[in-house]
Amino acid sequence: MTTLEKSSLEVLREALEVLDSGFNALPDHSPLPDLGALREVLLATAERLQDNYPYQHPLYAGQMLKPPHPIARLAYMLAMWINPNNHALDGGRASSAMEKEAVAQIAAMFGWQTHLGHLCGGGTIANLEGLWVASRLHPGQKIVASAQAHYTHSRLCGVLGIPFETVATDQRARMDIAALEKLLESGEIGTVVVTLGTTATGSVDPLPAVLSLRERYGFRIHVDTAYGGYFTLVDNLDAPARAAFDQIHQADSIAIDPHKHGLQPYGCGCILFKDPAIGTLYQHDSPYTYFTSDELHLGEITLECSRAGAAAVGLWATQRLLPLEGGGVFAGELSQARDAARALHQRLANDSRFLAPFAPELDIVVWAIDGENASQASQRAHAVFDACAAQHLHLALVKLPASLLPDTAIEWDQETITCLRSCLMKPEHLAWLDPIWTILDQATASVYSTS
Ligand SMILES: Cc1ncc(COP(=O)(O)O)c(C=O)c1O
């Protein structure tokens, strides 16, 4: 029995020799660690790490967790032997160039031939930079995002001292355009955050309608597509989501996370600005760095100082193996994940024990377990979650407001209902749908027989 891929480690050893040969001109220096001590600690570390959900396995179908591609793992590890820092070119010459190339490829995926952008710690920092720039350009004006936008937006506005307001959502958990327009009429709004792929339900805000409002009210658009961004490449979106992704190039800034659907280890987010002149807002003086080259040092256009060059190396290698193009292998695997989500939703919708309020727009499925009232349905969801986990099927839970389940006979004895949620992020999920369904079916049957 094996669940972890190990065969690719052979390639790492070979690549290390190639890397080492680049430093042949130096006098010999061969550090030898104490292998016995190292082995003892590393084996103990491996044992500690067993205390995890099996994120790498198709039966892990819960939160937004996707194993990095072997090429990303290997390239990241390879870079660890020199540990470049992508702040100044002094700290990471090759990895800074690789970052600029990889980020330009992501910008091109969204239709931008020119841009300003860089990698960062993750979606939170990418959004922080997007909102920080927005606040510099529209000082004192409000930022709004939908009630289903990631909680980070209201929190970041608190950090930045910017007024924030929530826009109501429609029954599909997308931003409600009438509610947005009402807020815009106040004249106080400088920036609208449009989420293409919400965290809870994978809903896609109607960007085309927001763009029409921009013509009338004139505001900045920051697209948070930390989760959903790569779905722009797939060929099986429904029309509203397709229309939104087709207009993404009209945004002013975009946050996307290579460490979600881009097959990267954690620590890899990306912020992109349409207008390269935004760079002047980052201008600062550093008495320590920026000496070895007049070329752009990435530290001159980032809020973070030290950043992992290895993250750029992993991303560059992944995009070289799996280019970001429609019809390619990478896009095909994302389409499969989406097909898995659609197939699961279909089965749920055909089974009266479940309430599957809306079809997935990406690869996230949410469903409630039927019950007399919201509290009984919520208890059942927790019980099914536990019963599935006991059979090694790992799902997630999410609390949804009554407004997202308007057409049910459930009595609303509380304001929210706890639903099951599954991020079917792996292409293998499609082939594993039968075993996933069998476990869910049996778990639900056992919960029904006792509650
Ligand atoms: C839409 C969206 N934005 C932002 C974030 C925050 O990203 P991170 O966890 O990488 O900081 C997430 C994380 O789930 C997300 O789904």
The ligand as an SDF file (V2000), in Angstrom:
LIG
                    3D

 16 16  0  0  0  0  0  0  0  0999 V2000
  -11.4920   33.7200   -2.5450 C   0  0  0  0  0  0  0  0  0  0  0  0
  -10.3720   33.6850   -1.5440 C   0  0  0  0  0  0  0  0  0  0  0  0
   -9.6820   34.8070   -1.2850 N   0  0  0  0  0  0  0  0  0  0  0  0
   -8.6730   34.8390   -0.3950 C   0  0  0  0  0  0  0  0  0  0  0  0
   -8.3070   33.7100    0.2990 C   0  0  0  0  0  0  0  0  0  0  0  0
   -7.1730   33.7590    1.3030 C   0  0  0  0  0  0  0  0  0  0  0  0
   -6.0730   33.1020    0.7350 O   0  0  0  0  0  0  0  0  0  0  0  0
   -4.8590   32.5130    1.6170 P   0  0  0  0  0  0  0  0  0  0  0  0
   -5.4590   31.4740    2.5000 O   0  0  0  0  0  0  0  0  0  0  0  0
   -3.9260   31.9710    0.5890 O   0  0  0  0  0  0  0  0  0  0  0  0
   -4.2590   33.6440    2.3750 O   0  0  0  0  0  0  0  0  0  0  0  0
   -8.9960   32.5080    0.0670 C   0  0  0  0  0  0  0  0  0  0  0  0
   -8.6580   31.2790    0.8180 C   0  0  0  0  0  0  0  0  0  0  0  0
   -9.3770   30.3290    0.8600 O   0  0  0  0  0  0  0  0  0  0  0  0
  -10.0480   32.5000   -0.8830 C   0  0  0  0  0  0  0  0  0  0  0  0
  -10.7560   31.3840   -1.1360 O   0  0  0  0  0  0  0  0  0  0  0  0
  1  2  1  0
  2  3  1  0
  2 15  2  0
  3  4  2  0
  4  5  1  0
  5  6  1  0
  5 12  2  0
  6  7  1  0
  7  8  1  0
  8  9  2  0
  8 10  1  0
  8 11  1  0
 12 13  1  0
 12 15  1  0
 13 14  2  0
 15 16  1  0
M  END
$$$$
